[in-house]
Amino acid sequence: MINTINPPKKKAANIGVDKLRTFEGHPFQVLDDEDMEVLTESIKEQGILCPLIVRPIENTDEYEVVSGHRRLHAAIKAGLSEVPVLIYPPDRNEAMIAVVDSNLHRERILPSEKAFAYKMKMEAMKAQGKRTDLTLSQVATKSDTAAEIGKEQGESRNKVFRYIRLTHLIPELLQKVDEGGIALSPAVELSYLSEEQQKILLDAMRLNDCTPSHAQSIRMKKAAQQGTLSLESIYEIMSEEKANQTERISFKVQDLKAFFPKNYTQKQMTDTILKLLYDYNRKLERSRRSRDER
């Protein structure tokens, strides 16, 4: 962990944006969304009020951003040639932990971001430990780093491991998790399928216009572990009609968020949409009755 008793001093400076590099393996997305536009306009008007934290890249005159990736992106959009920074010289593992900790407090974090963030922090904590011959799971069992990470985020150690399992999904399936199309529990089960099996599953999902249920995901995981999960069996499972399967219209969560307050959950968005449709239907019904009475 970062030395908080005698932490190395930070040195203030202004550094050209061409000398700054994003942190290698940085798990958090920097999006050109509405929030980024607001930040960009703020920087144009007031400049960067909170300096970026950077660390020197060994044997170069460049720096790696530890905290402030969004501010850097907004500064570049705003046309700034240099930005204020605090140069902080932690080692690579301390920097990895700082990158994760400085972002996990954000209001909106995608499952994929949390998955790779937990993995990055776990690996850094492993590297800082005395044992170097342990696997990621063994380290968490021995020193309970997963419980430590989970405690900081209000989640159980098991939940931390479940998120880390998502890093084994192919990008297309992980995107569906981010969009809310696949829930965490079935996604964890699907992460045990090989890359080729996941690609076949993705094709089967597109063909049948559906996503696997938790039960179906468990069946495919067991078959994969037993070596019996084939192309045919994946297509057969995905072509099954679920008991609660009905025709539905789906939306990407990211597309809907633009119309709701930032702190709205998916359930709140769904409830609001249904209420609006209900009110609209009542309005149509009143209009129809008014015409009939004429």
C-alpha positions as CSV (number, residue, x, y, z in Angstrom):
1,M,0.0,0.0,0.0
2,I,1.1,3.6,-0.3
3,N,3.2,4.8,2.6
4,T,0.9,7.2,4.5
5,I,3.3,7.6,7.4
6,N,6.1,9.2,5.5
7,P,4.6,9.7,2.0
8,P,6.9,11.1,-0.7
9,K,6.4,14.8,-1.3
10,K,4.5,15.9,-4.4
11,K,6.2,18.5,-6.6
12,A,4.0,21.1,-8.3
13,A,4.7,22.0,-11.9
14,N,3.1,22.8,-15.3
15,I,3.7,20.1,-17.9
16,G,2.9,20.0,-21.6
17,V,0.0,17.7,-22.5
18,D,2.2,16.0,-25.1
19,K,4.4,14.8,-22.2
20,L,1.5,13.1,-20.4
21,R,0.5,9.5,-21.0
22,T,-2.6,7.6,-19.7
23,F,-1.8,5.1,-17.1
24,E,-1.1,1.7,-18.7
25,G,-4.0,-0.6,-18.1
26,H,-6.2,2.2,-16.9
27,P,-9.6,0.4,-16.5
28,F,-11.9,3.4,-16.5
29,Q,-13.5,4.9,-19.6
30,V,-13.1,8.5,-20.6
31,L,-16.2,9.4,-22.5
32,D,-17.1,12.3,-24.7
33,D,-20.5,12.7,-23.1
34,E,-22.5,15.6,-21.7
35,D,-20.4,15.6,-18.5
36,M,-17.2,15.9,-20.5
37,E,-18.7,18.9,-22.4
38,V,-19.5,20.6,-19.1
39,L,-16.0,19.9,-17.8
40,T,-14.4,21.2,-21.0
41,E,-16.4,24.4,-20.8
42,S,-15.5,24.9,-17.2
43,I,-11.8,24.4,-18.0
44,K,-12.1,27.0,-20.8
45,E,-13.5,29.5,-18.4
46,Q,-11.6,28.8,-15.2
47,G,-8.7,26.5,-16.1
48,I,-7.9,23.4,-14.2
49,L,-8.6,24.1,-10.5
50,C,-7.4,20.7,-9.2
51,P,-4.0,19.6,-10.5
52,L,-3.5,16.2,-12.0
53,I,-1.4,13.7,-10.1
54,V,1.4,12.1,-12.3
55,R,4.4,9.9,-11.9
56,P,7.6,10.0,-13.9
57,I,8.0,7.3,-16.5
58,E,11.4,5.6,-16.0
59,N,14.2,6.6,-18.4
60,T,12.0,9.2,-20.2
61,D,11.0,12.9,-19.8
62,E,7.4,11.9,-19.9
63,Y,4.8,11.3,-17.1
64,E,2.1,8.8,-16.5
65,V,-1.3,10.1,-15.2
66,V,-2.3,8.6,-11.9
67,S,-5.3,10.8,-11.2
68,G,-7.0,13.2,-13.7
69,H,-7.6,11.3,-16.9
70,R,-10.9,13.1,-17.5
71,R,-9.4,16.5,-16.7
72,L,-6.5,15.8,-19.2
73,H,-9.0,14.8,-21.9
74,A,-11.1,17.9,-21.3
75,A,-8.0,20.1,-21.2
76,I,-6.9,18.8,-24.6
77,K,-10.4,19.5,-26.0
78,A,-10.3,23.0,-24.5
79,G,-7.1,23.6,-26.4
80,L,-4.7,23.8,-23.4
81,S,-1.0,23.1,-24.3
82,E,0.0,22.4,-20.7
83,V,-1.7,21.6,-17.4
84,P,-0.9,21.9,-13.7
85,V,0.3,18.7,-12.1
86,L,1.6,17.3,-8.8
87,I,4.5,15.0,-9.6
88,Y,4.3,12.1,-7.2
89,P,7.0,9.3,-7.4
90,P,5.3,6.1,-6.1
91,D,6.4,2.8,-7.5
92,R,4.3,1.0,-10.1
93,N,2.2,-1.0,-7.6
94,E,1.4,2.0,-5.4
95,A,0.4,3.9,-8.5
96,M,-1.9,1.2,-9.6
97,I,-3.7,1.2,-6.3
98,A,-3.9,5.0,-6.4
99,V,-5.4,4.9,-9.9
100,V,-8.1,2.5,-8.8
101,D,-8.9,4.3,-5.5
102,S,-9.1,7.7,-7.2
103,N,-11.8,6.4,-9.6
104,L,-13.9,4.0,-7.6
105,H,-15.7,6.8,-5.8
106,R,-17.2,8.0,-9.0
107,E,-21.0,8.2,-9.2
108,R,-21.4,5.9,-12.2
109,I,-19.1,2.9,-12.7
110,L,-19.7,0.2,-15.3
111,P,-19.4,-3.4,-14.3
112,S,-16.4,-3.8,-16.7
113,E,-14.7,-0.8,-15.1
114,K,-15.2,-2.3,-11.6
115,A,-14.0,-5.7,-12.8
116,F,-10.7,-4.5,-14.2
117,A,-10.2,-2.1,-11.4
118,Y,-10.6,-4.8,-8.8
119,K,-8.2,-7.1,-10.8
120,M,-5.6,-4.3,-11.1
121,K,-5.7,-3.5,-7.4
122,M,-5.6,-7.2,-6.4
123,E,-2.5,-7.7,-8.6
124,A,-0.8,-4.7,-7.2
125,M,-1.5,-5.8,-3.6
126,K,-0.2,-9.3,-4.5
127,A,3.0,-7.8,-5.9
128,Q,3.5,-5.8,-2.7
129,G,3.1,-8.9,-0.5
130,K,6.0,-11.1,0.7
131,R,4.8,-14.2,-1.2
132,T,5.3,-14.1,-5.0
133,D,4.5,-17.8,-5.7
134,L,0.7,-17.5,-5.2
135,T,-2.0,-17.2,-7.7
136,L,-4.5,-14.3,-7.5
137,S,-7.1,-16.5,-5.7
138,Q,-4.5,-17.9,-3.3
139,V,-3.3,-14.4,-2.3
140,A,-6.8,-13.3,-1.5
141,T,-7.4,-16.4,0.6
142,K,-4.1,-16.1,2.5
143,S,-4.0,-12.4,3.1
144,D,-7.7,-11.7,2.5
145,T,-7.0,-8.8,0.2
146,A,-10.4,-9.4,-1.5
147,A,-12.1,-8.8,1.8
148,E,-10.0,-5.6,2.3
149,I,-11.0,-4.3,-1.2
150,G,-14.6,-5.3,-0.7
151,K,-14.8,-3.6,2.7
152,E,-13.6,-0.3,1.1
153,Q,-16.4,-0.5,-1.4
154,G,-19.1,-2.0,0.8
155,E,-19.1,-5.4,-0.9
156,S,-18.2,-8.9,0.2
157,R,-15.0,-10.6,-0.8
158,N,-17.0,-13.1,-2.9
159,K,-18.6,-10.2,-4.8
160,V,-15.0,-8.9,-5.5
161,F,-14.1,-12.2,-7.0
162,R,-17.3,-12.3,-9.0
163,Y,-16.5,-9.0,-10.6
164,I,-13.0,-10.1,-11.4
165,R,-14.4,-13.1,-13.2
166,L,-16.0,-10.7,-15.7
167,T,-12.5,-9.9,-17.1
168,H,-12.6,-13.4,-18.7
169,L,-15.5,-12.4,-20.9
170,I,-15.0,-11.5,-24.5
171,P,-15.5,-7.7,-25.2
172,E,-18.9,-8.2,-26.9
173,L,-20.4,-10.1,-23.9
174,L,-18.8,-7.7,-21.4
175,Q,-20.5,-4.8,-23.3
176,K,-23.9,-6.5,-22.9
177,V,-23.2,-6.7,-19.1
178,D,-22.4,-2.9,-19.1
179,E,-25.6,-2.2,-21.1
180,G,-27.7,-4.3,-18.6
181,G,-28.5,-7.0,-21.1
182,I,-26.8,-9.7,-19.1
183,A,-27.0,-9.6,-15.3
184,L,-23.9,-10.3,-13.1
185,S,-24.9,-13.8,-12.0
186,P,-25.2,-15.4,-15.5
187,A,-22.3,-13.3,-16.7
188,V,-20.0,-14.9,-14.0
189,E,-21.1,-18.4,-15.1
190,L,-20.4,-17.5,-18.8
191,S,-16.9,-16.3,-17.9
192,Y,-15.9,-20.0,-17.5
193,L,-16.6,-20.7,-21.2
194,S,-13.6,-20.5,-23.6
195,E,-13.2,-17.6,-25.9
196,E,-14.4,-19.7,-28.8
197,Q,-17.4,-21.0,-26.9
198,Q,-18.3,-17.4,-26.0
199,K,-18.1,-16.3,-29.6
200,I,-20.5,-19.2,-30.6
201,L,-22.8,-18.1,-27.8
202,L,-22.8,-14.6,-29.0
203,D,-23.8,-15.8,-32.5
204,A,-26.6,-17.9,-31.0
205,M,-27.8,-15.0,-29.0
206,R,-28.0,-12.8,-32.1
207,L,-29.8,-15.6,-34.0
208,N,-32.4,-16.1,-31.3
209,D,-32.6,-12.4,-30.2
210,C,-32.2,-13.4,-26.6
211,T,-29.7,-13.6,-23.7
212,P,-29.1,-16.7,-21.6
213,S,-30.9,-17.1,-18.3
214,H,-29.0,-17.8,-15.1
215,A,-30.0,-21.5,-15.3
216,Q,-28.9,-21.8,-18.9
217,S,-25.6,-20.1,-18.1
218,I,-25.0,-22.6,-15.3
219,R,-25.7,-25.5,-17.6
220,M,-23.3,-24.2,-20.2
221,K,-20.6,-23.7,-17.6
222,K,-21.0,-27.3,-16.3
223,A,-20.9,-28.7,-19.9
224,A,-17.8,-26.6,-20.6
225,Q,-16.0,-27.9,-17.5
226,Q,-17.0,-31.4,-18.5
227,G,-15.8,-30.9,-22.1
228,T,-19.2,-31.6,-23.6
229,L,-20.2,-28.0,-24.6
230,S,-20.3,-28.0,-28.4
231,L,-21.6,-25.6,-31.1
232,E,-24.7,-27.6,-31.4
233,S,-25.5,-27.7,-27.7
234,I,-25.0,-24.0,-27.3
235,Y,-27.4,-23.3,-30.2
236,E,-29.9,-25.9,-28.7
237,I,-29.8,-24.2,-25.3
238,M,-30.2,-20.7,-26.7
239,S,-33.1,-21.8,-28.9
240,E,-35.1,-23.0,-25.9
241,E,-38.2,-20.9,-25.2
242,K,-38.0,-19.6,-21.6
243,A,-41.1,-19.8,-19.4
244,N,-41.3,-16.1,-19.1
245,Q,-40.1,-15.2,-22.6
246,T,-42.3,-12.7,-24.3
247,E,-41.8,-10.3,-27.1
248,R,-40.0,-7.2,-25.8
249,I,-38.5,-3.9,-26.9
250,S,-35.0,-3.3,-25.5
251,F,-33.1,-0.1,-25.0
252,K,-29.4,0.5,-24.2
253,V,-29.1,1.8,-20.7
254,Q,-26.5,4.4,-21.9
255,D,-29.1,5.8,-24.4
256,L,-31.7,6.2,-21.7
257,K,-29.4,7.8,-19.1
258,A,-29.4,11.1,-21.1
259,F,-33.1,11.6,-20.2
260,F,-32.9,10.9,-16.4
261,P,-31.0,12.3,-13.4
262,K,-27.5,10.9,-13.0
263,N,-28.3,9.0,-9.8
264,Y,-31.3,7.1,-11.3
265,T,-31.1,3.3,-11.1
266,Q,-32.3,1.1,-14.0
267,K,-35.4,0.3,-11.9
268,Q,-36.2,4.0,-11.4
269,M,-35.8,4.6,-15.1
270,T,-38.0,1.6,-15.9
271,D,-40.7,2.7,-13.4
272,T,-40.7,6.2,-14.8
273,I,-41.0,5.0,-18.4
274,L,-43.9,2.7,-17.5
275,K,-45.7,5.5,-15.6
276,L,-45.3,7.9,-18.5
277,L,-46.8,5.2,-20.9
278,Y,-49.6,4.6,-18.4
279,D,-50.4,8.3,-18.3
280,Y,-50.2,8.6,-22.0
281,N,-52.5,5.6,-22.4
282,R,-55.1,7.2,-20.0
283,K,-54.9,10.4,-22.1
284,L,-55.6,8.5,-25.3
285,E,-58.5,6.7,-23.6
286,R,-60.0,10.0,-22.4
287,S,-59.6,11.4,-25.9
288,R,-61.3,8.3,-27.4
289,R,-64.3,8.6,-25.0
290,S,-64.6,12.3,-25.7
291,R,-64.9,11.5,-29.4
292,D,-67.5,8.8,-28.8
293,E,-69.7,11.1,-26.8
294,R,-69.9,13.7,-29.5
